[in-house]
Amino acid sequence: MNEEQTSIPIGKLMRAENSQFVAGCRVRELETPALGALVKVTLEDQSQIYGLITNILINDDSLVRQLVSGVSIPTEYTADNRYNRNLPVEIHVLTVGYAQNGQISHRLPPRPPLSLDVLHLCNSNELCHFTSLNEQAYLRHILRLLDQPVEELLAAHLRQAKAAHEDASDPTWYPLACQKLITLLRDDYQRLTTVLDVLTELERE
Amino acid sequence: MEDHNLLSQNPTIGYVISGGLEANLNVRLTVPPQEVQEGAFVIIDSNHWRFYGLVTDLRLTAIDEQYAIQLNSQRFAPHLAEYLNKQTLFTDLAVMPVLMKDNGPDITSPEYPAWRLENTDDPAPMPVKTIPNHHAPVKLADQADIADIFGEEDNKTIFRVGSTREQGHPVCLNLDKFVQRSSGIFGTTGSGKSFLARMILAGLIHADHASTLIFDMHNEYGPDTTSSDTGNAVFGLKGKFTNKVRLVGLGAGTKFGNMPSDFNLEISHSDITTEDVLQLTQILNLKETSATTLDKLENDFHENWFNEFMKMNVGGVVENEDGKMEPAPDSVAFWARQAGIHPGAAEALRSKLGRLFNRPYLIDAPASNGLKAIITALQDKRHVVLSFGKYDSELDYLLVTNLITRKIRDAWEQSTEDFHSGKSKVEPRPLVVVVEEAHKLLNREMASQTIFSTIAREMRKYYVTLLIIDQRPSQIYDEVMSQLGTRISGSLGDEDDINAVLSGLPGRGGLRGMLAKLQPKEEVLMLGWGVPMPIPIRSRRYDQQFWIDIFGEERKPKTKEEILKALGMSNDPD
């Protein structure tokens, strides 16, 4: 059983650029993707593009707007609107690296993925492998985000990755990741202390 | 040539981040600050240059002041706080670069032969003229580095005076260089100044490249004494260098406990000049007219002026033919009238000199010429400790030191001139005159009158230098202080004293703090022309071990059996 088989498909690409892309999925398929999860798209040439889910967006349409403004909505209307509508749930992905000829890099890929390429959720092994390379250099891509709650995204990602590494008997990954984040953010006092506040909160849960 | 690229045995403690020659170098410390102390001697390797510097300050810094202000360990999880502190809070060292040395390219590199052709001499340290690169690694100097700069102890000229405070590596003083210019040993009472002076004097006598004349005001250096702090026996120089040291007592009958003096010094009246008396103007409270009176006395009686003046009485009158009272022929007033001097001024001088006339060691015709004996001993490569015994007043000290030193100046000037003119083929023996309580002789008022300021300024070319031992360097005349080549100072509390010790030296700002924080009895700062760079050290102990190091393993007294056996008279049946 190869890794492709264990990775779970969670959507198809709608639009993309080198640094980020958006996939769509049905609401029924929305149980597995989560904020901060590592995902990948395999291209035709078998190279792969890795990314982190930074946002999951449920768009409205005119029918939803009408229903929302109605006095009461019958349950079957709600279910129909949610599961049968033609508007996909948008999964926003931040590109954090790519693999070519089996070599993983934490830089941006030469080309973005194409529309309708399948987005897969990476399994634990892939997560551990990708995140422990290059002294966790991929974390710098997260800090690029401007209009996102970066600290929440980091907390969500680190929690998942920490659990995966600990399951794989590697307790050293998380401290190293924290040190990497401090190195990357130490010139921005406000941002770093907010991130450390969130990580402290996470650890005290 | 020594091993070239010189990997220091010590680990890196930091790296250069900024700075310059004027403003010192800033070094980011990568080890806990407690591993480095102010005054630490560090080396910085940059390309093929090695820089030698002194840590003059340690400062806590932060990437952003806010990281330092908040208590990170309370706000964040402990390990996060630890990582954060490690990456955002630092200690920076201020390093004063002092020397640098071009070690050339690596001995195995292709550039090396060309470099060696251009630089045939082994590299020697020189004063800094440039700075190391950014991020050049900084290490504590190891034993070889310190020996490179301060020399390797040879139990003679290169004399160990202490060790570095961090790692205890030996630090030496080149005694030949030390005696080439006047020097000073300073420190407050209880700072270990006397032990330090004894130790250095022992080193000088042992090296035997210069004679020493020690004016031992408090009878500390010649005979064995007892430490006022510990009650332990302290060896004197006479006991340890029996043949090399002449112990001289001032006045007849001066003794040193059980130790007899080699000879006693009595000064003939004819050896006292009016210049000697003028140097006592302040202490005898002489008036401005005294100079004229003394001048006249010398004119009239030449070298016997002191004796003749002493014989005159004050107020003696006789009745003349007219029945009037007039000064008696042996009176001061009588002589004054003849000499055209105001009798009142002459009588006042006579009464003030009364304090000199009754000094028991000033006599008309001494049995032996002690002054000459001292000078001869010094010329014969001996060392003289002149003990003042019971005559330890300021007046005695000023008079005798001035008088002897003037004689010495004359003798050494003469022998130097003879040597330079070819009259004599023997180069004059270098001489160090050791003066305790130097501020009494070299304060602002006295310095112009005493012989010592002349020695400090000019006598180097006549092979005579001073070694000043004092607790109040600020009281010593600035011009004299600025002439001191080597300064070795124990702890000094007073700001003025600290400034005085540092006067005329570069990098005073950094050294000031170092001097103020020396540990009494333990640490001293060596600085000045005579040492390649300033360095605070833990001073060597003046104890039994010191003498074992100097003379080798102490010989145990032989037992009676061993002596008999050596004589072939053993009772042993074998």
Interface residues (C-beta under 8 A of the other chain):
Chain A: P175 C178 Q179 I182 T183 R186 D187 Y189 L192 T193 L196 D197 L199 T200 E203 R204
Chain B: I63 D64 Q66 Y67 R75 F76 A77 H79 L80 Y83 L84 Q87 T88
